[in-house]
Amino acid sequence: MNSAASSHTSVGTDDRRVHERIPGPFDGRRIGALVTPVSIYDLSEGGCFINAMHVQKAGIVFRLEIELPHVGCITAMVETLGGRSEYGFAVRFIEIDFENTIRLQQALDEMKAQAL
């Protein structure tokens, strides 16, 4: 059972490494008891980096909205991966519906094409 958990962890790590990142910034909102505006960087199919002035513990799950060019707002459940205390923290997408996945991919493809 531990080996399954280990392979799942390494798959997540591998996924973060293979996705091409778009530097941003993008406007977003952390949805919880309060709606908190956030700045998003290094956006990829697997997650992003949230600029913040505080340390965020790994393993925190919350809903994130991201405003993307060409497609508008997407919503996903994310999980924190820890972070650099002075800059913010990384999150990975853990639950994103089909429509939002397609729109995220369209936005990433369009931004990659414009960068060429």
N, C-alpha and C positions, 0 to 999 in steps of 0.2 A: 504494500500500500504506500509506503514511503517513496518507493521508486516512481510511482505514478505521480505523486505530488511533485517530486523533483523534476520529472520530465515536463510537467505542466509549467513549472516555474521557468525552466530553461527555454521552453517554447515561447513564453511571454517575452523573455529577454531577447531571444533571437528575433522575434517579430519587431521589437522596438528598433533593433539595429538595421533591419533590412528596408524599412519604410523610408522613402525619401521625404525630407522635411521641407516645408515652406516656411521661411523665416517669420513672416508676419510684420507688424502686429495686427491682430484681429480683436475686435471688441467682443466681449462675452459677458455672461452673467452666471454667477453661482447661485443656484436656486435652493433655498432651504427655508428656515424660519424667516430669514430676511433674504431679499434679492440683493446680491452684492455685485457691482460691476467689476470686471476683471479684464486685464490685458493678456492676450494669448499669443504665444510665440512657438516656433518649431512645430507647426501643425503637420500631422501625417495621418495615414489611415489608421494607425494604431493608438494615437493619443496626441498630447501636446504638452507644452510647458506653460504654467500660469505664473505670471509675474506677481510677486507678493512681497510684503515687507516682514512677513512672519514665517516661522518654521511650521510646516504641516507634517504631522505624523503620517507614516505610511499606513495604508489600509483603510483610509476614510473614504466612504462612498457618498457621492452627491450627484445631483443633476446639473448639467452644464449646458448652457445655450451659447452658440457661437454664431456671430454675424459673418457670413461669407460673401465675397463678391460673386456675382453672376447667379447665385442660387438663393440668397437670403439666409434666414436663420435655420440652424439645425440644432437638434437636442439629443443628448446622450447621457447615459449614466456613466460616471467615471469613478476610478479608484486611484487614490494618491499613491505615488511610489516613493515618497520622501522627497527631499530636495536640498538645495543649497540655501542656507538660512538668509543670506543677504539678497538673494535674487528671486526666490519663489520655489515652486515645486512642480514635478512632472506628474501627469495623470495618464492612465491608459483607459481607452474606451472599453467598458465591460458589457454594456447593453445599448445597442443602437438599432432602431428598427430599419427595415428594408428601405423605405423611402428616404430616410436621413442618410443611410449608407450610400445610396445612389447619388444623392445631392452632394455629399461630402466628396465622393470620387469625382464628380463632374467639376466641382470647384477646384480641387487639387489638380486635375488634368488641365484645366483652363489656365491656372496660374503657372504651372510648369511650362506650358506651351508659350506663354507670354514672356517667360524668363529666357527663352532660347534666342 
